[in-house]
């Protein structure tokens, strides 16, 4: 699906460039002038949240997302959830919105408790309270909390998404343009979601091509709510010097002001990829290692 997504994005870009119009013009035209965005803070083991959030605020962001927890046992002490609530309260006290990504790290006994504990402090949304292969558990949690539930990065088509719309367990869908079939499929997913009064907020902790494609979708999609950005994400920091701006010649198109990125009005995706830098990086790039946690008992905790 990733290969198909890449081809789909490339073909839309080529056609829009040939016609000398932004991609959103081929998808129905603009419904907004700028796109609300958020950035990551905290890394895989969230810490020093206040300083990280202030740094994002200085960059122009008004919303952030962080992992809700470190690794947690199937049934763990409720004490391990207290720091999650305190981190949310810290960010909110700075005048920013914050989403919390459970990332499938929690199992139902703990996810239910955390969703309830976060509710009084109004997170922007809680993401993947359980992994998407547990639709019945997600439906149960949705009935226990008023926190908006977001999900979708592990779903690959509108057919995967459909059950969550039908049982009304998800409030925000997060298809990933790099592995759900590209621009074409996200537009289909967005149309389905709108029929069920569900927002979309595409998952995109990725590079400039995927982000530009997501922003083009956002500009022409009425139920788009907010866009994830990878600027300064811990994946990039851990990997070295490369970041969102590294591979484009016009990085200013991703500038954030008052929580928004302005419409990308250049032809195609609206970015100019520096192919020489990409080819040079490809010579030394290594595969991204899958990570995981080991609990205090020595047991493997995967997500």
Backbone as CSV, one residue per row, in Angstrom:
resi,resn,N_x,N_y,N_z,CA_x,CA_y,CA_z,C_x,C_y,C_z
1,UNK,0.821,-1.209,0.000,0.000,0.000,0.000,0.856,1.261,0.000
2,UNK,2.034,1.187,0.637,2.917,2.352,0.633,3.380,2.679,-0.780
3,UNK,3.694,1.637,-1.562,4.115,1.860,-2.946,2.975,2.476,-3.764
4,UNK,1.768,1.947,-3.595,0.617,2.493,-4.309,0.344,3.934,-3.897
5,UNK,0.512,4.209,-2.626,0.298,5.572,-2.135,1.281,6.536,-2.781
6,UNK,2.547,6.124,-2.845,3.569,6.976,-3.444,3.287,7.269,-4.909
7,UNK,2.863,6.230,-5.632,2.540,6.416,-7.050,1.348,7.354,-7.210
8,UNK,0.333,7.159,-6.383,-0.865,7.999,-6.457,-0.520,9.468,-6.206
9,UNK,0.251,9.737,-5.158,0.645,11.118,-4.844,1.449,11.715,-5.998
10,UNK,2.378,10.923,-6.549,3.220,11.420,-7.641,2.395,11.763,-8.881
11,UNK,1.422,10.926,-9.204,0.614,11.180,-10.396,-0.245,12.438,-10.239
12,UNK,-0.815,12.634,-9.062,-1.579,13.863,-8.825,-0.666,15.088,-8.930
13,UNK,0.524,14.990,-8.372,1.475,16.097,-8.420,1.857,16.418,-9.865
14,UNK,2.164,15.391,-10.643,2.575,15.594,-12.035,1.465,16.246,-12.861
15,UNK,0.242,15.780,-12.651,-0.860,16.348,-13.441,-1.101,17.809,-13.075
16,UNK,-1.089,18.115,-11.776,-1.307,19.505,-11.356,-0.180,20.408,-11.837
17,UNK,1.052,19.900,-11.816,2.181,20.694,-12.329,2.035,20.939,-13.832
18,UNK,1.589,19.919,-14.549,1.389,20.064,-15.991,0.357,21.152,-16.284
19,UNK,-0.670,21.230,-15.448,-1.725,22.224,-15.624,-1.399,23.548,-14.943
20,UNK,-0.251,23.573,-14.216,0.220,24.792,-13.544,-0.767,25.308,-12.492
21,UNK,-1.344,24.352,-11.731,-2.273,24.734,-10.657,-1.913,23.964,-9.391
22,UNK,-2.272,24.506,-8.218,-2.102,23.734,-6.988,-2.990,22.484,-7.042
23,UNK,-2.564,21.433,-6.379,-3.306,20.181,-6.423,-4.743,20.348,-5.943
24,UNK,-4.964,21.210,-4.952,-6.324,21.350,-4.427,-7.314,21.792,-5.503
25,UNK,-6.842,22.443,-6.562,-7.743,22.864,-7.639,-8.300,21.670,-8.415
26,UNK,-7.585,20.551,-8.408,-8.065,19.344,-9.091,-8.975,18.513,-8.203
27,UNK,-9.086,18.908,-6.932,-9.850,18.122,-5.956,-11.073,18.870,-5.457
28,UNK,-11.507,19.867,-6.219,-12.717,20.584,-5.856,-12.513,22.033,-5.487
29,UNK,-11.255,22.452,-5.276,-10.993,23.838,-4.923,-10.943,24.070,-3.425
30,UNK,-10.408,25.218,-3.035,-10.205,25.536,-1.622,-11.529,25.719,-0.871
31,UNK,-11.528,25.211,0.360,-12.616,25.527,1.286,-12.085,26.313,2.487
32,UNK,-10.762,26.545,2.516,-10.146,27.361,3.580,-8.852,27.960,3.038
33,UNK,-8.341,28.956,3.721,-7.130,29.642,3.288,-5.875,29.177,4.026
34,UNK,-6.051,28.532,5.160,-4.920,28.068,5.962,-5.337,26.817,6.717
35,UNK,-4.342,26.082,7.217,-4.606,24.780,7.827,-4.088,24.762,9.264
36,UNK,-4.955,24.391,10.181,-4.562,24.226,11.578,-3.608,23.031,11.699
37,UNK,-2.536,23.211,12.493,-1.510,22.170,12.600,-1.110,21.961,14.064
38,UNK,-0.502,20.801,14.324,0.075,20.543,15.646,1.406,19.826,15.489
39,UNK,2.220,19.886,16.555,3.534,19.238,16.558,3.648,18.306,17.754
40,UNK,4.647,17.454,17.703,4.907,16.502,18.786,5.806,17.109,19.867
41,UNK,5.587,16.657,21.100,6.528,16.936,22.188,6.687,15.668,23.018
42,UNK,7.819,15.557,23.695,7.957,14.534,24.734,8.623,13.237,24.363
43,UNK,8.590,12.822,23.114,9.246,11.585,22.714,8.531,10.337,23.213
44,UNK,9.214,9.197,23.106,8.614,7.927,23.510,8.429,7.820,25.018
45,UNK,9.270,8.506,25.767,9.130,8.549,27.221,8.980,10.017,27.616
46,UNK,7.759,10.511,27.636,7.530,11.945,27.801,8.182,12.511,29.063
47,UNK,8.894,13.631,28.893,9.541,14.303,30.018,9.763,15.767,29.645
48,UNK,9.980,16.603,30.663,10.239,18.029,30.463,9.226,18.645,29.498
49,UNK,7.975,18.356,29.751,6.898,18.761,28.851,6.745,20.275,28.781
50,UNK,6.906,20.962,29.892,6.688,22.403,29.893,7.661,23.112,28.951
51,UNK,8.945,22.781,29.036,9.941,23.415,28.172,9.677,23.079,26.711
52,UNK,9.310,21.829,26.435,9.048,21.421,25.059,7.833,22.135,24.493
53,UNK,6.788,22.262,25.302,5.583,22.940,24.848,5.840,24.429,24.601
54,UNK,6.611,25.052,25.476,6.951,26.464,25.289,7.753,26.671,24.012
55,UNK,8.637,25.722,23.716,9.420,25.800,22.488,8.510,25.740,21.262
56,UNK,7.515,24.860,21.292,6.565,24.764,20.175,5.721,26.033,20.076
57,UNK,5.353,26.583,21.218,4.570,27.817,21.208,5.361,28.943,20.554
58,UNK,6.673,28.981,20.834,7.535,30.000,20.227,7.651,29.804,18.720
59,UNK,7.477,28.565,18.244,7.527,28.281,16.807,6.221,28.639,16.102
60,UNK,5.195,28.980,16.846,3.927,29.366,16.258,2.798,28.374,16.451
61,UNK,3.086,27.241,17.099,2.053,26.227,17.310,1.146,26.610,18.478
62,UNK,-0.116,26.226,18.356,-1.076,26.416,19.442,-1.585,25.082,19.976
63,UNK,-1.149,23.992,19.341,-1.563,22.656,19.759,-0.389,21.697,19.614
64,UNK,-0.320,20.726,20.516,0.733,19.714,20.484,0.118,18.345,20.757
65,UNK,0.915,17.332,20.472,0.524,15.963,20.814,1.687,15.296,21.514
66,UNK,1.370,14.423,22.467,2.416,13.690,23.168,1.928,12.275,23.451
67,UNK,2.876,11.356,23.595,2.517,10.019,24.020,1.887,10.099,25.406
68,UNK,0.809,9.364,25.602,0.087,9.439,26.865,0.885,8.819,28.008
69,UNK,1.611,7.749,27.713,2.326,7.017,28.761,3.632,6.455,28.210
70,UNK,4.447,5.995,29.137,5.522,5.079,28.762,4.881,3.690,28.648
71,UNK,5.665,2.631,28.769,5.084,1.303,28.719,4.304,1.031,30.010
72,UNK,3.178,0.360,29.859,2.276,0.073,30.965,1.864,-1.391,30.888
73,UNK,1.750,-2.032,32.029,1.342,-3.434,32.059,-0.129,-3.611,31.708
74,UNK,-0.532,-4.851,31.425,-1.929,-5.131,31.082,-2.852,-4.623,32.183
75,UNK,-2.514,-4.918,33.422,-3.190,-4.344,34.581,-2.098,-3.832,35.494
76,UNK,-1.949,-2.533,35.569,-0.847,-1.912,36.292,-1.413,-1.082,37.436
77,UNK,-0.526,-0.560,38.257,-0.962,0.321,39.330,-1.559,1.599,38.740
78,UNK,-2.694,2.058,39.236,-3.270,3.320,38.749,-2.322,4.503,38.900
79,UNK,-1.330,4.366,39.765,-0.367,5.448,39.991,0.382,5.806,38.708
80,UNK,0.601,4.805,37.824,1.396,5.062,36.622,0.677,6.010,35.666
81,UNK,-0.616,6.232,35.876,-1.384,7.106,34.998,-1.393,8.562,35.470
82,UNK,-0.965,8.790,36.691,-1.054,10.136,37.261,-0.201,11.141,36.492
83,UNK,0.989,10.718,36.048,1.865,11.647,35.328,1.248,12.069,33.991
84,UNK,0.446,11.193,33.377,-0.218,11.535,32.117,-1.174,12.704,32.321
85,UNK,-1.922,12.652,33.382,-2.870,13.722,33.688,-2.125,15.018,33.984
86,UNK,-1.034,14.919,34.733,-0.268,16.119,35.087,0.357,16.766,33.857
87,UNK,0.811,15.967,32.902,1.390,16.535,31.674,0.337,17.292,30.878
88,UNK,-0.868,16.720,30.792,-1.942,17.415,30.091,-2.264,18.739,30.779
89,UNK,-2.347,18.723,32.090,-2.646,19.946,32.841,-1.551,20.994,32.633
90,UNK,-0.303,20.554,32.547,0.822,21.477,32.350,0.705,22.206,31.020
91,UNK,0.410,21.459,29.955,0.304,22.069,28.631,-0.910,22.994,28.562
92,UNK,-2.017,22.559,29.111,-3.223,23.390,29.089,-2.998,24.699,29.839
93,UNK,-2.201,24.651,30.910,-1.929,25.855,31.695,-1.132,26.884,30.894
94,UNK,-0.482,26.452,29.818,0.275,27.365,28.956,-0.605,27.983,27.876
95,UNK,-1.881,27.654,27.907,-2.796,28.197,26.901,-2.778,27.442,25.591
96,UNK,-2.301,26.196,25.615,-2.239,25.391,24.397,-3.178,24.197,24.511
97,UNK,-3.606,23.680,23.362,-4.355,22.431,23.331,-3.371,21.267,23.243
98,UNK,-3.798,20.115,23.758,-2.922,18.947,23.746,-3.730,17.686,23.483
99,UNK,-3.240,16.886,22.543,-3.796,15.562,22.293,-2.870,14.528,22.916
100,UNK,-3.437,13.410,23.342,-2.631,12.349,23.937,-2.784,11.074,23.130
101,UNK,-1.649,10.516,22.741,-1.607,9.323,21.904,-1.352,8.106,22.785
102,UNK,-2.388,7.288,22.973,-2.210,6.040,23.735,-1.355,5.067,22.925
103,UNK,-1.411,5.168,21.611,-0.553,4.421,20.680,-0.689,2.907,20.832
104,UNK,-1.821,2.468,21.373,-2.001,1.033,21.568,-1.123,0.452,22.656
105,UNK,-0.438,1.318,23.431,0.445,0.822,24.497,-0.356,0.301,25.689
106,UNK,-1.565,0.826,25.847,-2.383,0.427,26.976,-3.378,-0.644,26.551
107,UNK,-3.667,-1.537,27.472,-4.715,-2.512,27.251,-5.969,-2.043,27.972
108,UNK,-7.073,-2.690,27.700,-8.371,-2.154,28.112,-8.485,-1.806,29.604
109,UNK,-7.989,-2.626,30.529,-8.149,-2.262,31.947,-7.535,-0.911,32.303
110,UNK,-6.423,-0.552,31.642,-5.762,0.721,31.936,-6.275,1.849,31.038
111,UNK,-6.598,1.521,29.791,-7.079,2.546,28.858,-8.386,3.152,29.346
112,UNK,-9.273,2.331,29.900,-10.539,2.838,30.433,-10.290,3.844,31.554
113,UNK,-9.360,3.511,32.436,-9.063,4.393,33.566,-8.448,5.713,33.105
114,UNK,-7.521,5.619,32.145,-6.836,6.835,31.701,-7.783,7.763,30.955
115,UNK,-8.629,7.202,30.095,-9.592,8.037,29.378,-10.476,8.803,30.362
116,UNK,-10.905,8.138,31.408,-11.761,8.773,32.414,-10.998,9.829,33.199
117,UNK,-9.742,9.548,33.515,-8.943,10.496,34.296,-8.618,11.757,33.506
118,UNK,-8.440,11.623,32.201,-8.108,12.770,31.357,-9.329,13.644,31.065
119,UNK,-10.490,13.061,31.106,-11.713,13.738,30.666,-11.943,15.109,31.301
120,UNK,-11.750,15.286,32.618,-12.007,16.610,33.209,-11.080,17.708,32.693
121,UNK,-9.962,17.322,32.066,-8.963,18.297,31.632,-8.996,18.539,30.121
122,UNK,-9.991,17.999,29.472,-10.340,18.333,28.084,-9.184,18.209,27.091
123,UNK,-8.682,16.990,26.856,-7.693,16.841,25.780,-8.323,17.141,24.428
124,UNK,-7.486,17.578,23.491,-7.971,17.827,22.128,-8.589,16.552,21.560
125,UNK,-7.907,15.433,21.755,-8.442,14.103,21.481,-7.527,13.084,22.140
126,UNK,-8.032,11.870,22.313,-7.182,10.756,22.719,-7.067,9.828,21.513
127,UNK,-5.851,9.437,21.210,-5.571,8.697,19.977,-5.286,7.237,20.272
128,UNK,-5.866,6.362,19.471,-5.685,4.916,19.613,-5.745,4.477,21.072
129,UNK,-6.890,4.680,21.739,-6.985,4.200,23.120,-6.712,2.698,23.208
130,UNK,-7.069,1.991,22.156,-6.676,0.597,21.963,-6.254,0.443,20.508
131,UNK,-5.542,-0.625,20.213,-5.199,-0.893,18.823,-6.455,-1.142,18.002
132,UNK,-6.374,-0.832,16.729,-7.561,-0.884,15.880,-8.086,-2.297,15.640
133,UNK,-7.327,-3.329,16.034,-7.866,-4.686,15.914,-8.807,-5.044,17.056
134,UNK,-9.108,-4.063,17.928,-10.051,-4.283,19.025,-11.253,-3.336,18.893
135,UNK,-12.020,-3.452,17.818,-13.127,-2.511,17.607,-14.176,-2.554,18.705
136,UNK,-14.403,-3.734,19.266,-15.405,-3.830,20.323,-14.938,-3.110,21.587
137,UNK,-13.619,-3.157,21.869,-13.087,-2.444,23.028,-13.122,-0.940,22.829
138,UNK,-12.810,-0.483,21.627,-12.859,0.951,21.322,-14.288,1.460,21.434
139,UNK,-15.236,0.663,20.959,-16.648,1.052,21.085,-17.041,1.167,22.558
140,UNK,-16.565,0.255,23.367,-16.881,0.295,24.798,-16.313,1.564,25.440
141,UNK,-15.054,1.876,25.135,-14.429,3.065,25.721,-15.135,4.333,25.250
142,UNK,-15.578,4.332,23.996,-16.258,5.519,23.466,-17.534,5.830,24.234
143,UNK,-18.116,4.816,24.835,-19.349,5.009,25.604,-19.072,5.403,27.048
144,UNK,-17.792,5.359,27.448,-17.419,5.672,28.824,-16.836,7.066,28.989
145,UNK,-16.528,7.732,27.863,-15.842,9.023,27.960,-16.402,10.022,26.961
146,UNK,-16.292,11.302,27.320,-16.645,12.361,26.370,-15.426,12.854,25.599
147,UNK,-14.229,12.355,25.916,-13.028,12.737,25.164,-13.196,12.305,23.702
148,UNK,-12.953,13.190,22.742,-12.986,12.760,21.344,-11.952,11.655,21.109
149,UNK,-12.361,10.620,20.411,-11.475,9.491,20.131,-11.001,9.565,18.679
150,UNK,-9.679,9.516,18.506,-9.065,9.550,17.185,-8.403,8.211,16.895
151,UNK,-8.430,7.818,15.626,-7.880,6.510,15.256,-7.782,6.435,13.742
152,UNK,-6.830,5.651,13.244,-6.817,5.412,11.805,-5.480,5.181,11.149
153,UNK,-4.367,5.406,11.848,-3.077,5.260,11.179,-2.792,3.818,10.779
154,UNK,-3.456,2.856,11.422,-3.228,1.441,11.099,-4.351,0.873,10.232
155,UNK,-5.177,1.743,9.693,-6.236,1.324,8.776,-5.829,1.732,7.366
156,UNK,-6.102,0.885,6.381,-5.497,1.062,5.074,-6.467,1.386,3.946
157,UNK,-7.757,1.471,4.238,-8.716,1.782,3.184,-10.024,2.226,3.817
158,UNK,-10.930,2.718,2.960,-12.243,3.118,3.469,-13.014,1.928,4.004
159,UNK,-12.684,0.720,3.537,-13.375,-0.468,4.036,-12.911,-0.796,5.454
160,UNK,-11.655,-0.529,5.764,-11.168,-0.709,7.136,-11.809,0.309,8.080
161,UNK,-12.049,1.493,7.557,-12.598,2.590,8.362,-14.090,2.402,8.626
162,UNK,-14.789,1.815,7.688,-16.257,1.768,7.713,-16.858,1.264,9.022
163,UNK,-16.365,0.170,9.628,-16.992,-0.309,10.865,-16.968,0.708,12.004
164,UNK,-15.911,1.516,12.079,-15.796,2.500,13.157,-16.773,3.658,12.955
165,UNK,-17.099,3.940,11.701,-18.114,4.951,11.419,-19.504,4.405,11.738
166,UNK,-19.723,3.165,11.383,-21.041,2.577,11.584,-21.390,2.416,13.055
167,UNK,-20.386,2.105,13.898,-20.708,1.946,15.322,-20.486,3.225,16.127
168,UNK,-20.138,4.319,15.429,-20.013,5.652,16.044,-19.019,5.677,17.205
169,UNK,-17.941,4.895,17.091,-16.967,4.827,18.181,-15.795,5.782,18.005
170,UNK,-15.662,6.392,16.821,-14.531,7.268,16.531,-15.052,8.644,16.123
171,UNK,-14.414,9.684,16.653,-14.812,11.059,16.361,-13.908,11.737,15.339
172,UNK,-12.647,11.272,15.265,-11.651,11.856,14.371,-10.913,10.710,13.684
173,UNK,-10.956,10.685,12.362,-10.227,9.657,11.619,-8.854,10.169,11.222
174,UNK,-7.849,9.297,11.288,-6.467,9.679,11.016,-5.824,8.781,9.959
175,UNK,-6.340,8.790,8.739,-5.675,7.992,7.698,-4.285,8.534,7.409
176,UNK,-3.381,7.640,7.076,-2.013,8.034,6.739,-1.861,8.010,5.229
177,UNK,-1.597,9.167,4.648,-1.565,9.284,3.191,-0.468,8.432,2.568
178,UNK,0.548,8.069,3.342,1.670,7.298,2.804,1.411,5.807,2.767
179,UNK,0.318,5.343,3.375,0.079,3.897,3.278,-1.401,3.518,3.184
180,UNK,-2.267,4.488,2.895,-3.689,4.132,2.753,-4.173,4.280,1.308
181,UNK,-3.254,4.451,0.370,-3.671,4.608,-1.019,-3.509,6.007,-1.559
182,UNK,-2.915,6.907,-0.750,-2.576,8.229,-1.239,-3.730,9.220,-1.227
183,UNK,-3.606,10.233,-2.062,-4.582,11.319,-2.142,-5.973,10.781,-2.470
184,UNK,-6.058,9.880,-3.424,-7.354,9.391,-3.883,-8.144,8.728,-2.769
185,UNK,-7.474,7.886,-1.990,-8.194,7.152,-0.948,-8.539,8.040,0.239
186,UNK,-7.668,8.978,0.590,-8.008,9.867,1.704,-9.233,10.715,1.367
187,UNK,-9.356,11.151,0.127,-10.550,11.908,-0.255,-11.806,11.038,-0.108
188,UNK,-11.707,9.777,-0.460,-12.849,8.879,-0.297,-13.175,8.686,1.183
189,UNK,-12.131,8.486,1.993,-12.333,8.308,3.434,-12.961,9.561,4.042
190,UNK,-12.478,10.719,3.628,-13.018,11.977,4.155,-14.496,12.127,3.811
191,UNK,-14.871,11.745,2.592,-16.274,11.848,2.185,-17.148,10.907,3.010
192,UNK,-16.665,9.689,3.249,-17.410,8.759,4.098,-17.553,9.312,5.503
193,UNK,-16.457,9.854,6.048,-16.469,10.370,7.410,-17.448,11.523,7.553
194,UNK,-17.503,12.390,6.548,-18.403,13.539,6.610,-19.857,13.082,6.705
195,UNK,-20.177,11.989,6.037,-21.543,11.473,6.084,-21.929,11.013,7.486
196,UNK,-20.934,10.694,8.313,-21.173,10.263,9.697,-20.824,11.350,10.712
197,UNK,-20.625,12.578,10.238,-20.302,13.724,11.091,-18.996,13.501,11.860
198,UNK,-18.026,12.919,11.185,-16.719,12.631,11.778,-15.659,13.476,11.071
199,UNK,-14.748,14.035,11.845,-13.659,14.845,11.292,-12.522,13.951,10.814
200,UNK,-11.629,14.511,9.980,-10.381,13.819,9.668,-9.210,14.710,10.083
201,UNK,-8.155,14.058,10.526,-6.922,14.738,10.923,-5.779,13.807,10.543
202,UNK,-5.368,13.815,9.281,-4.437,12.797,8.778,-3.170,12.625,9.607
203,UNK,-2.828,11.369,9.800,-1.592,10.978,10.477,-0.427,11.248,9.538
204,UNK,0.607,11.963,10.012,1.715,12.292,9.108,2.981,12.675,9.873
205,UNK,3.597,11.723,10.607,4.881,12.012,11.239,6.015,11.770,10.254
206,UNK,5.841,12.276,9.024,6.698,11.908,7.901,7.342,13.142,7.284
207,UNK,7.867,12.989,6.064,8.625,14.038,5.412,7.783,15.022,4.634
208,UNK,8.427,15.896,3.864,7.740,17.019,3.228,6.761,16.630,2.133
209,UNK,7.006,15.549,1.410,6.080,15.161,0.341,4.747,14.724,0.935
210,UNK,4.799,13.851,1.934,3.561,13.396,2.575,2.825,14.562,3.227
211,UNK,3.575,15.446,3.894,2.923,16.583,4.548,2.274,17.511,3.524
212,UNK,2.986,17.812,2.446,2.419,18.690,1.421,1.143,18.088,0.835
213,UNK,1.145,16.774,0.610,-0.056,16.110,0.087,-1.204,16.223,1.087
214,UNK,-0.897,16.054,2.375,-1.929,16.184,3.408,-2.488,17.606,3.453
215,UNK,-1.618,18.587,3.323,-2.068,19.979,3.352,-2.952,20.298,2.151
216,UNK,-2.638,19.720,1.000,-3.494,19.911,-0.173,-4.882,19.316,0.076
217,UNK,-4.917,18.154,0.725,-6.197,17.547,1.100,-6.951,18.468,2.055
218,UNK,-6.228,18.989,3.043,-6.856,19.845,4.051,-7.515,21.064,3.434
219,UNK,-6.875,21.632,2.424,-7.361,22.869,1.828,-8.661,22.688,1.058
220,UNK,-8.972,21.468,0.668,-10.171,21.244,-0.146,-11.161,20.283,0.502
221,UNK,-11.015,20.049,1.805,-11.850,19.065,2.500,-12.527,19.711,3.696
222,UNK,-13.838,19.791,3.664,-14.563,20.577,4.669,-14.457,20.000,6.075
223,UNK,-14.366,18.674,6.224,-14.322,18.093,7.564,-12.903,17.808,8.038
224,UNK,-11.914,18.410,7.377,-10.549,18.338,7.898,-10.454,19.231,9.128
225,UNK,-9.835,18.732,10.201,-9.815,19.492,11.452,-8.440,20.041,11.798
226,UNK,-7.407,19.209,11.772,-6.071,19.642,12.156,-5.067,18.676,11.549
227,UNK,-3.849,19.169,11.270,-2.851,18.370,10.573,-1.613,18.148,11.436
228,UNK,-1.196,16.910,11.541,0.048,16.553,12.228,1.253,16.991,11.396
229,UNK,2.277,17.557,12.066,3.530,17.939,11.406,4.697,17.255,12.094
230,UNK,5.710,16.889,11.322,6.862,16.174,11.877,8.020,17.089,12.237
231,UNK,7.839,18.395,12.132,8.932,19.321,12.447,9.456,19.070,13.860
232,UNK,10.736,18.683,13.962,11.350,18.455,15.259,10.856,17.236,16.007
233,UNK,10.160,16.318,15.334,9.655,15.123,16.001,10.824,14.270,16.490
234,UNK,10.591,13.515,17.546,11.679,12.759,18.165,12.293,11.724,17.225
235,UNK,11.522,11.222,16.262,12.102,10.308,15.276,13.256,10.992,14.532
236,UNK,13.008,12.229,14.110,14.032,12.972,13.372,15.218,13.314,14.264
237,UNK,14.946,13.760,15.469,16.013,14.141,16.403,16.904,12.946,16.692
238,UNK,16.292,11.781,16.917,17.064,10.577,17.239,17.901,10.089,16.054
239,UNK,17.398,10.373,14.821,18.073,9.859,13.627,19.247,10.715,13.172
240,UNK,19.315,11.956,13.621,20.425,12.812,13.190,19.974,14.207,12.840
241,UNK,20.601,14.768,11.814,20.373,16.172,11.482,19.165,16.418,10.578
242,UNK,18.703,15.429,9.851,17.636,15.641,8.871,16.313,15.937,9.560
243,UNK,15.543,16.865,8.995,14.240,17.207,9.541,13.314,17.550,8.376
244,UNK,12.144,18.046,8.678,11.132,18.323,7.675,11.630,19.240,6.565
245,UNK,12.476,20.213,6.910,12.926,21.213,5.938,14.155,20.780,5.129
246,UNK,14.763,19.683,5.507,16.063,19.312,4.946,16.028,19.075,3.436
247,UNK,14.934,18.507,2.945,14.914,18.023,1.566,14.126,18.911,0.606
248,UNK,13.778,20.127,1.031,13.053,21.026,0.133,13.797,22.351,-0.011
249,UNK,13.619,22.983,-1.168,14.272,24.261,-1.440,13.413,25.446,-0.988
250,UNK,12.146,25.191,-0.710,11.249,26.277,-0.278,10.606,25.943,1.071
251,UNK,11.424,25.772,2.109,10.886,25.352,3.416,9.910,26.340,4.033
252,UNK,9.909,27.581,3.566,9.025,28.579,4.169,7.547,28.248,3.964
253,UNK,7.237,27.359,3.019,5.821,26.994,2.819,5.255,26.288,4.041
254,UNK,6.136,25.760,4.903,5.694,25.062,6.111,5.770,25.937,7.357
255,UNK,6.003,27.235,7.186,6.055,28.128,8.343,4.721,28.106,9.087
256,UNK,4.807,28.144,10.414,3.611,28.101,11.260,3.412,29.469,11.905
257,UNK,2.218,30.010,11.758,1.871,31.300,12.365,0.523,31.190,13.046
258,UNK,0.529,31.472,14.351,-0.708,31.447,15.134,-1.443,30.121,14.993
259,UNK,-0.669,29.029,14.890,-1.262,27.696,14.826,-1.648,27.214,13.449
260,UNK,-1.312,27.992,12.400,-1.728,27.641,11.045,-0.556,27.648,10.069
261,UNK,-0.688,26.849,9.017,0.173,26.927,7.834,-0.677,27.485,6.700
262,UNK,-0.158,28.470,6.001,-0.895,29.075,4.895,-1.006,28.105,3.714
263,UNK,-1.994,28.334,2.884,-2.218,27.485,1.710,-0.966,27.390,0.844
264,UNK,-0.665,26.181,0.386,0.433,25.962,-0.559,-0.112,26.236,-1.957
265,UNK,0.258,27.369,-2.525,-0.344,27.806,-3.780,0.522,27.556,-5.009
266,UNK,1.697,26.949,-4.820,2.525,26.617,-5.974,1.929,25.462,-6.756
267,UNK,2.427,25.188,-7.968,1.881,24.096,-8.779,2.097,22.736,-8.131
268,UNK,1.191,21.816,-8.378,1.311,20.476,-7.820,1.167,20.484,-6.318
269,UNK,2.074,19.787,-5.659,2.044,19.724,-4.194,2.441,21.043,-3.552
270,UNK,3.092,21.922,-4.319,3.474,23.219,-3.782,4.835,23.243,-3.115
271,UNK,5.614,22.167,-3.272,6.973,22.130,-2.716,7.971,21.863,-3.837
272,UNK,9.208,22.232,-3.573,10.302,22.021,-4.529,11.325,21.111,-3.863
273,UNK,11.295,19.826,-4.198,12.187,18.840,-3.564,13.608,19.015,-4.084
274,UNK,14.556,19.018,-3.175,15.970,19.088,-3.529,16.468,17.662,-3.791
275,UNK,16.389,17.239,-5.045,16.683,15.845,-5.371,18.139,15.473,-5.105
276,UNK,19.035,16.431,-5.246,20.453,16.133,-4.991,20.674,15.734,-3.527
277,UNK,20.032,16.456,-2.623,20.164,16.138,-1.204,19.531,14.779,-0.894
278,UNK,18.400,14.488,-1.529,17.742,13.197,-1.316,18.643,12.054,-1.776
279,UNK,19.221,12.195,-2.959,20.081,11.130,-3.495,21.326,10.929,-2.621
280,UNK,21.860,12.011,-2.103,23.034,11.900,-1.241,22.674,11.190,0.062
281,UNK,21.532,11.542,0.628,21.106,10.911,1.881,20.841,9.424,1.689
282,UNK,20.340,9.049,0.506,20.008,7.649,0.239,21.242,6.746,0.250
283,UNK,22.404,7.325,0.033,23.633,6.528,-0.012,24.023,6.002,1.367
284,UNK,23.646,6.721,2.401,24.079,6.337,3.749,22.921,6.024,4.688
285,UNK,21.683,6.145,4.202,20.520,5.926,5.071,20.446,4.468,5.504
286,UNK,20.062,4.254,6.754,19.887,2.902,7.275,18.421,2.680,7.623
287,UNK,17.968,1.427,7.633,16.557,1.158,7.945,16.200,1.653,9.349
288,UNK,14.960,2.092,9.490,14.487,2.549,10.789,14.216,1.341,11.670
289,UNK,14.888,1.201,12.821,14.687,0.020,13.660,13.366,0.081,14.415
290,UNK,12.657,-1.029,14.447,11.449,-1.107,15.257,11.853,-1.110,16.726
291,UNK,11.080,-0.398,17.529,11.405,-0.274,18.938,10.345,-0.949,19.789
292,UNK,10.661,-1.151,21.042,9.722,-1.744,21.974,10.191,-1.526,23.388
293,UNK,9.387,-1.961,24.331,9.708,-1.796,25.741,9.759,-3.149,26.427
294,UNK,10.537,-3.209,27.511,10.573,-4.386,28.381,10.156,-3.934,29.774
295,UNK,9.172,-4.632,30.352,8.661,-4.272,31.664,9.598,-4.640,32.797
296,UNK,9.252,-4.218,34.004,10.082,-4.492,35.176,10.216,-5.980,35.458
297,UNK,9.255,-6.762,34.982,9.302,-8.212,35.185,10.099,-8.908,34.083
298,UNK,10.651,-8.128,33.140,11.407,-8.711,32.040,10.555,-9.110,30.851
299,UNK,9.239,-8.897,30.971,8.333,-9.246,29.880,8.360,-8.199,28.777
300,UNK,8.173,-8.649,27.547,8.147,-7.737,26.410,6.815,-7.016,26.344
301,UNK,6.876,-5.709,26.255,5.665,-4.907,26.106,5.709,-4.244,24.734
302,UNK,4.877,-4.694,23.835,4.876,-4.186,22.474,3.696,-3.238,22.284
303,UNK,3.784,-2.403,21.220,2.620,-1.600,20.851,2.540,-1.519,19.332
